[in-house]
Amino acid sequence: MDLPEWVKDRLVKVERLRSEGVEPYARAFEGRTPLGEIVAAHSSLAVGETAEGSHYRITGRILARREHGKAVFLTLRDGWDDLQVYTNLDTLGETSFARFKDLDVGDIIGCEGHVFRTRRGELTLFVESWKLLSKSLRPLPEKWHGLQDRETRYRQRYVDLIANPEAARKLWARGRLVSAMRRYLEGLGFVEVETPILQPLPGGALARPFVTHHNALDTDLYLRIAPELYLKRLLVGGFDKIFEIGKNFRNEGISLVHNPEFTMMELYWAYVDYHAIMELVENMVPALAQEVIGTTEITVAGQTVDLRPPWPRRTLDSLLSEYLGLSLAEIREAPERARALLREKQIEVENRDPFATLVDKALKHVVWPQLIAPTFAIDYPIELSPLAKSHRDDPQLVERFQPIIAGRECGNAFSELNDPVDQRRRFEEQARNKAAGDEEAHVLDEDFLRALEYGMPPAGGLGIGIDRLAMILLGADSIRDVILFPQLRPER
């Protein structure tokens, strides 16, 4: 194998250490104190002062090193906190100091010592003893420029997290968001459940699925596009406040807001309608923001947006009339006018695009970008929502809403359809659309219909895109910035 010279040099060091009885890949280094705690504990230490009685065991990756004769300074990073360490020949002795001087940027070490502040004001650990924990064979990105190329950052996320503390903090905050949402819902009496990811039929959304094959059963299975139909089966079975946080998979394009593998929270609440779900959302989102980012205010394109309730409710009809210039009825009756208006706005449409597609494109490209403050877009055409309950005042609409924040949809909610005859009729319409070439149309699920025929209580349902909500709260402009390992094209 033809290795780069810098790998060869470090491998030589590994072998030399082993020949001297030093294992360069340790098993453990227990009892350590995180660097952030040390920095916080000694923030008031004066220049030139030693923290009397302080003694710490620390670990960290070497980010920088510099020698001054018989002394060495290193900068260590633990997570995303940095601390300088210092030692000298007299303290370590000849052999240990020589090995300390021979360390490379990227190596992980453990140290013991006391804290002082240098004459230049740098909080520092005086190393009295140390141990190599893991020898790095690859150099880190060049210190001053770091890792800036986005493609490389996403592909080598492990290096991104080392080189870019802000990226690490953002992804850590995303994890806190999931935990906070789980606690919030459990506090309201919801129970977390798990439903199948491998499904015999793809259902619960209008999307193209991934397909795989189960050898033992000799049958095709689909990675779920949504957990909805299984969660509703649980409503039939008597679970009345349930949620699931998990992965969905959709075989679609990749964009700033789309990844084929994404995380959703989906909940169902028996005996309420979409009005109760709206209240839940407008109370939950600011509570999550307060816990995760410490405020209910976010900044969008230089504009401060307050997430606190109440959020305005705007019908789709009013939004399309205001921002596109056509009502739902006008789009339905004169689709050619809608196509012309969308083309004027540089939005790609095809002559065969039906009413539902035209409305969907108008919302995503014309309406949503105008809704910066939190807004509920409510009351959708029935063609866009085959699983939602018909509107009590207009049979051409369903009781559905989407929360829009910072110009992005981050969820979807219904008064759930529990009439099995109406559901069968809508499934059959979707089946005709699929037969006509619509790859995203919903399949007819006979077992789900059978469950509905036993009787499903009235309910409100909600899906929140965790990645989308994280983007909004953390100020990310790409979904890849809030997913640890986003999907990418294979390396060539």
N, C-alpha and C positions, 0 to 999 in steps of 0.2 A: 504494500500500500504506500503510495507516494504522499507523504505528509508534509504540510508547510513547515518551514524552518522553525517558526515559533512554537509549533506543537512538539517538534523533535527536541528543542531545547528544554521544554518543560518536562517532557518524558524522561530526559536524562536526569533532571533534578529529582523526579520521582524515584528512579532506580538508585540514585546516589543516597537518598534518604533511607530507603529500605536496606541498602547495604550497611548503613550506619545504625540500623536497628530502630529507625523512626518510621512508623506507619503514617503515610500521608493522607489516609482516609479514615478518620477516627470513628468510633462507635457512638460516643455520647460526650456531652459536656454539660452536666446538670448544675442547677443552682444559679443560673445566670440571671442578671437583671437587665431588662430591656433598656436600650440606650435612651429612649425618650424619657423614661422615669429618672434617669441620672441627670439628664439635662434640666428637667423640671425641678428636681430636688435641689440643684446647686445654681440656679439662675442668678442668685444674689451674691455669689462668691466674688470677692473683690480681686482685682488684678494683682497677680503675684502671691495670692493667698492659697494655702493648702486647706482642704476640708479635713480637719482633724478627726481621726477616728473612722474616716470613711474607708471602706474596703469592698470592692465589687468584683464579681466574676461576670465578664461580658463576652459576647460573641459578635462577629461582624465580618462582612466582606470588605476586602481592601479596595478602596476607590482611588487612592492616591498615596504616594510615598515620596519621601525626600530624606536625604542623608546630610548630616552635618558632622563630618569627622567620625567621632566615636559615639554619635547619637543618631537615632532614626525617629522620624515622625511618620505616622500613618493616619489616614482618614478611613474610619470604618463605617459601614452602613448596616444597620439592623432593621429590616423592613424598609421604612422610608425615613428613619432618623439617623443622623450622622454624629460621630464623636471622634475627636482627635485622640490618638494615643502616642505616648512617647516612651522611649527607653534608651539605655546606654550600655556601653561595654562593662562598666564597673558593676552595674546592677545584675546583668544576666550572666556575665562570665564569657570567656572567649568562644566556646563552642556554640552555646545557645544564641549569642549575639550574632555570630557569623551566619547561622541559619535564619535568624530574624532579618538580617540585611539581605538575604537571598530570596526573600518572599517576593511574589509577583502581584501586580494589580489583578484582582479577581479571586485571589486565594481567600478562603474563609478560615479565621483563626479564633481561638478563645484566649482571653487574657485575665489576669488578676492584678489588682493594684489599687491605688488610692487616687483621689481626684484633686487637681489643683487648677488654677487659672494662670496661664502664661503671662509674661510681661506684655505680650501683644493682645491680651484679652481673650484668648481662646481657651474654653473649658477643655480640659485634657485629663486622660487617665494615665498615670505613671505606671507603666507595666513592670511588675515585679517578677512575674512568671507568665509563660504563654504556652500554647499548644497549637500545632497545625491540625485543623479539622477537615479540610478538603482542599486539595491542590487543584487549581484551575488550569486546564490545558489550553483554553482559548482566551485571548485578551478581550477586555471589555471595549466598548466603543470609546474613541478618543475623548479624553476628559472634557475638553471645553465645548466640543460640538455635540457630544452625546449621540443618542440615537434619534434622528429626526425624520428619516424616511418612513412614511406611514405604512407602506406595504411591508417593509422589513419589521416594523414594530408589531404589526398584527401577526405576521408569520412567525416571528421569534418573540412571542409575548414574554417569555422568561427573561430575555435580555431587556425588553422594554420596561419591565417592572423594576429591574435593577437600575437602569439608566435614567428613568423618568419617574421620580417620586409622585408627581401629580397624577400620572396615569394609575399608579398603584393606589393612591388615595381614592380616586374616582371609582375604581373597581371594588375596592373595599367597601365604599359607601353603598354601592349597588347590593352587596351582600347584606348590609345592614337594612336596606330597604325591604328585602324579602323577609328578614326576620321580624321587622317592625310590622309589616302587613299581616304576617301570621299571628302575631300577638294581638293585634287590633281586632281581627276577626274572631279569634278565640274569646276575646273579652266580650264580644257581642253574643256569644253562645254558639258560634258556628263550629262544626267539627270537621277536621281535615280528613279527606278520604283519598284513596288511590284507585284509578281506573286503568283499563288496559291501554298500552301504547301500541301494541300489535293488535290490529283490529281486522275482522273478516270483511268489513265494508267501511269505506271512508265516509264519515258523516260529521255533521255539526257545523259545517261552514261551506262556503262556496270557494273551493280551492282544488288545485291539482295535487294528488297525493304521490308519495313515494311508495313503490311496490316492492315486495320481497317474496321469497318462497320458503315455506316451511317443509323441510324434506320428510320428516316423519309423518306428517299429516298429508303430504303431497298436495298442498293447497297454497294459493297466493294469499298473502296478508299485506296490510297497509299500515305504514307508520301513521299514527293518528294526526289528523289535521285539527281536531278539537276534541275535548272530552265530553262535549255537551250531551250527546245522546245516552251515554252511560250514566252521567250524573242525574239525568232526568229519570232513568230507570230506578235510581235510588229514591227519588221523590215518590215514585209509585210505591216503592217498598216501605215507605214510612219515615225516611230521613227527611227532616223538614228544614234544617239549616246546615248546609254542607258547603265545603270549598275544596279546591284542589289547586296546588301550585306545581306546575310541571312543564315538560317540554312538549311542544307541538312541532310538526314538520310539514312544510308545504313546498312542493316542487315548482317553485316560481323564481322570478328574477331576484337579483341582489341589487340593493340600492342603499342610499343613506339611511333609509328607515326599514329595510327588509333584509332579513337573513333567513335562509331556508330552515334553520333550526332556531327556535325562539322560546321564551318562557312566558307562560300565561298563568294568571290567577283567574279561576272561574268559580263562581258561587251560585247557589240556588237557595231561595228563601220562600218557603211555602206560605201561602195565604196572604201575600202582599203583591202589589203590582209595580209597574216601573216608576211610579212616583216615590215609593218608599226606597227603591234602589237609588234614585237620584239623590235623595237625602243622605243615604249611606255614603255615596261617592263624595259629595261635596263636604262632608264632615271628615271622611277618612283621609283624603289626599292632603289637606293642610296638616292633619295630625301626623302623618308620615313625614311630611316635609320638616315639621318642627323637630321631630326626633332625629332625622337623618342629617339635615343640613343646618339645623338650629334656627330656622326662620320660616315663616309662611310666605315670604316674598322671594321671588326669583327675578332675574334680569334677562330680558329677551330683546336682542338687538338694541341695547342701551335703554330699554324701557322697563320700569319696575312693574311687576305684575303681582298682585296680591291674591293668594289662593284661598283666602277665607270665604266662607259662605255669607250670603246666598249667591249662587251662580245663576245668571239669566237663562231662561228656557226660550229657545227660538225654534219655531217650526221650520222644517226643511223648505216648505213652500215659501215662507217669508225670506229665508236666506237666499234661495235661488232667485227669487224676484228681485231682491236688492242687489246682489252681486253679479248675477248673470243677465238679468233683465227678462227672464222668462219664468213663469210659474210652473209647477209640476204639470198642471193640466195643459199648458201650452207646449211643454216638451213632449207630452204624450200625444197630443193632437197634431203637432207640427214638428216632427223630429228633424226635418231638414233645416228649420230655422236654428235649432239648437246646434246642429253640426256646423252651420255657418258661423255662429257666434263663437263656438269653441275654436274653430280654425282661425278666426280673427285674433284669438288670444294665443296663437301658436301651439295649440293643443292638438295632438294627433288623434284623429277620429277616422273611422271607416264608414262607408255608406251603408254597410250592413249592420252597424252597431245598433242594437235595439234600445228601447227606452231606458231599461235598467242600466245599461252600460253608459249611456249618455249622462244620466243623472250621476252615476258613480264618478265619471271623469270630471264633471262639473264641480262636484263636491271637493274632490282631492286637489284639483288644480286651480280652481277659481275661488271657492268659498272658504275652505279651511285656512289658507294663508292669511285671510282677513281677520280671523278670530284669534287674537293674541291673549286677551283675558279669558279665564275659564268660562266656558259656555256649554250648555247642553243643547245639542242639535236634536230635535225630537220629531216624531211622527213621520215615518218613512213610507215610501210606496211599497205595496205588498210584494211587488216583483223583486225587490232587493232583500226580502226577509222571509224566507220560506218556513222559518221556525218560530215566528213571533205571532202573538195574538192580534186578531183584527181590531182596528181602532173602534172604540165604542161610538164614535160620532161619524165615521167615514169608512165604509167598507173597502175603499181603494187604498187605505193606509193601514199600517200596523202600529202598535204601541211599542216603539223602539226609540232608544236615544243613544247618542255617542257623546262622551265628554271630549271637548276640543280645548287644548291648552297650548299656547305658543304656536298656533297654526298647525298643530298635529293632533290627529285622533289618537287617543290612548286607550280606548276601550269600546265596548259594545254591550248593550243591555236591552232586554225585552220584558214586557208582560208575556209570559210564556204561553204558547199555544198548547192547550190541553184537550181540544176537541179532536178525537181520532179520525172522524169523517173528513173534517176540514184539512187535517194534516195529510191524510191519504190523497186528497185532491191536489194539494200543493206538491207533494212528492211526485205525483203522476205528471204534473206540468213540468217539473224539473227533469223528469225522465225523458219527456219529449224534447226538451232543450238539449239534453245530453245526446240523444239520438240524432239531433240535427247538427251536432258538432261542437257543442259547448262543453269543453273538457272540465270546466269548473262547476258544472251543474251538480246538484245534490242527487245522490242515488236513493232509490226507494228501499228502505230498511223495514222489512216485514216484521222482524222481531221487535223493533222499537214501536211499530204500530200496534202490535199485539200487547205490549206493555201499556200503551196509552188506553187501549180498550178495557183494561182492568180498572182504569180511573186514576188520573194524575191530578193532584190538588192544584188549584190556581197558584201561581208562583211568579216571582220576579227573578230574573237571571242576569248575571253580569260577568263579562270577561274583561280583565285589565291586562294590557301588555306590559309586563314588568320592564322589558328593555326600553319600550317607548317612554314609560313613566320615568325611568332612570335618566334617560336622555334629557327630559324636560327639567327634572329637579337638579341635575348635575351640570346642566349647560353644555351637553355634548352635541356636536353637530352631525355625528355619524353613529349609527347603532353599533358599529364595530368598536367604538370607544367604551361601550358599557358591556361588551361580551368578552369574556376572557380569551376565548379562542374562536374568533369568527371564521365562517367558511370563506376559503380563498381558492383561486385557481391553482391547480398543481404547479409546483416549481418545474421549470423547463431545464 
